[in-house]
Amino acid sequence: MPDYETLSKTIQSLTDGEDDTVALMATVACEVHHSDDRFDWTGFYRVTGPQMLKIGPYQGGHGCLQIPFSRGVCGAAARTGKVQLVADVDAFPGHIACASSIRSELVLPVTDADDTLIAVFDIDSDQPDAFSQGDAAALSAILRDVFARS
């Protein structure tokens, strides 16, 4: 598991004073991706229209270009506004296989200072049951610190 305290401080230092959402997403994706070997694909799907997510900054192999809110783990996070912690993606109804090697997934809603959903942060692993509630809580806190600044 990453040292989330250090990761948070690093991301805070790198993003301090930045207000461009894409720059923030690129920095977070890079830092989180390289913080743990479990993270095979790490990135954002941005809300670009009603009920639609499109690929944003990421690290790893290619991602899906578009994901409707009605499909997959990312869609479920966007639709419900709740963290999706999936131990076995094959057991998740409607899972979208952007890469066949993925076994587990953690998707976190990302909101701005007005509590408006702007994206979801998706982390995929080739290991089954790779993520914990501890990962979800720490990463949610980092995302709030970066994107919900007043």
MOHU-V97867 format. One line per field, one symbol per residue. ss: DSSP state (A for helix, B for strand, O for the rest). phi: phi as a letter, one per 40 degrees, with the letter a starting at -180 (. if undefined). psi: psi as a letter, one per 30 degrees, with the letter a starting at -180 (. if undefined). A space follows every 10 residues. Layout:
BEGIN
ss->???
phi->???
psi->???
END
This chain:
BEGIN
ss->OOOAAAAAAA AAAAAOOOOO AAAAAAAAAA AAAOOOOOOO BBBBBBBBBO OBBBBBBBBO OOOOOBBBOO OAAAAAAAAA OOOBBBOOAA AOOOOOOOOO OOOBBBBBBB BOOOOOBBBB BBBBBOOOOO OOAAAAAAAA AAAAAAAOOO
phi->.cccccdccc ccccbdgcbc ccccccccdc ccdccacccc bbabbccbad fbbbdbdabh ccbccbbcdc bgcccccccc gbdbbbcacc cccgdcccac ccbaabbbcb bcccgccbab bbbbbcbcfc bbcccccccc cccccccbcc
psi->kljfeeeeee eeeffkfkgj eeeeeeeeee eeegfkffje kjakjkjflk hkklkaklka allkekjlff kaeeeeeeef gkkjjjejff fjkgkjifkf fkelkkkkkk lafggkkflk jkkkkgkkhf lleeeeeeee eeeeeefgk.
END
